[in-house]
Amino acid sequence: MLDRLEASDLVVRIPSREDRRRVMIRLAEKDRRLQEAYTRISREMASLAYRGFSGKEIDVFEEDLGRVLDNLRGHGT
């Protein structure tokens, strides 16, 4: 998986100076740009989805969604 991420220019491997067995993984510039776009789009979608909701209504809605998710996660157990 890491090889595919690196081949897609999403991560960069950086060898450790102290221990040649260790390799640090960093986000590549391409992934940073994607993260910035994701954050911007996510904010825009939330703004659109929650238009007309009060802060309290958003909190209650998200709490209810969390409960639904918990129910679905626990369904198989």
C-alpha positions as CSV (number, residue, x, y, z in Angstrom):
1,M,0.0,0.0,0.0
2,L,2.8,2.4,0.9
3,D,4.4,1.6,-2.5
4,R,1.2,2.6,-4.3
5,L,0.9,5.9,-2.2
6,E,4.5,6.7,-3.0
7,A,4.1,5.9,-6.7
8,S,1.1,8.2,-6.8
9,D,3.2,11.0,-5.3
10,L,1.1,11.2,-2.1
11,V,3.8,10.2,0.4
12,V,7.6,10.5,0.6
13,R,9.9,8.0,2.4
14,I,12.7,9.7,4.3
15,P,15.5,7.4,5.6
16,S,16.4,7.9,9.3
17,R,19.9,9.4,9.9
18,E,20.2,7.6,13.2
19,D,19.0,4.1,12.2
20,R,19.1,2.9,8.6
21,R,16.3,0.3,9.5
22,R,13.9,3.2,10.1
23,V,12.1,5.2,7.5
24,M,9.9,8.2,8.1
25,I,6.8,8.7,6.0
26,R,5.7,12.3,5.1
27,L,2.9,13.7,3.1
28,A,4.0,14.8,-0.3
29,E,3.1,18.2,-1.7
30,K,0.4,16.7,-3.9
31,D,-1.3,15.2,-0.9
32,R,-1.1,18.5,1.0
33,R,-2.8,20.2,-1.8
34,L,-5.5,17.5,-1.8
35,Q,-5.9,17.9,1.9
36,E,-6.4,21.7,1.5
37,A,-9.0,21.1,-1.2
38,Y,-10.8,18.4,0.9
39,T,-10.9,20.8,3.9
40,R,-12.3,23.6,1.8
41,I,-14.9,21.4,0.1
42,S,-15.9,19.8,3.4
43,R,-16.5,23.3,4.9
44,E,-18.6,24.3,1.9
45,M,-20.7,21.1,2.1
46,A,-21.3,21.5,5.8
47,S,-22.3,25.1,5.2
48,L,-24.8,24.1,2.5
49,A,-26.1,21.1,4.5
50,Y,-26.6,23.0,7.7
51,R,-28.1,26.1,6.2
52,G,-31.0,27.3,8.4
53,F,-29.9,25.1,11.4
54,S,-29.1,26.7,14.7
55,G,-26.0,25.6,16.5
56,K,-28.1,23.6,19.0
57,E,-30.0,21.9,16.1
58,I,-26.7,20.9,14.5
59,D,-25.4,19.5,17.8
60,V,-28.6,17.4,18.3
61,F,-28.6,16.2,14.7
62,E,-24.9,15.1,14.9
63,E,-25.5,13.4,18.2
64,D,-28.4,11.5,16.7
65,L,-26.3,10.5,13.7
66,G,-23.6,9.3,16.1
67,R,-26.2,7.1,17.9
68,V,-27.3,5.6,14.5
69,L,-23.7,4.9,13.6
70,D,-23.1,3.2,17.0
71,N,-26.2,1.1,16.4
72,L,-24.9,0.0,13.0
73,R,-21.5,-0.8,14.3
74,G,-23.0,-2.9,17.1
75,H,-25.4,-4.7,14.8
76,G,-22.9,-7.6,14.0
77,T,-22.0,-8.3,17.6
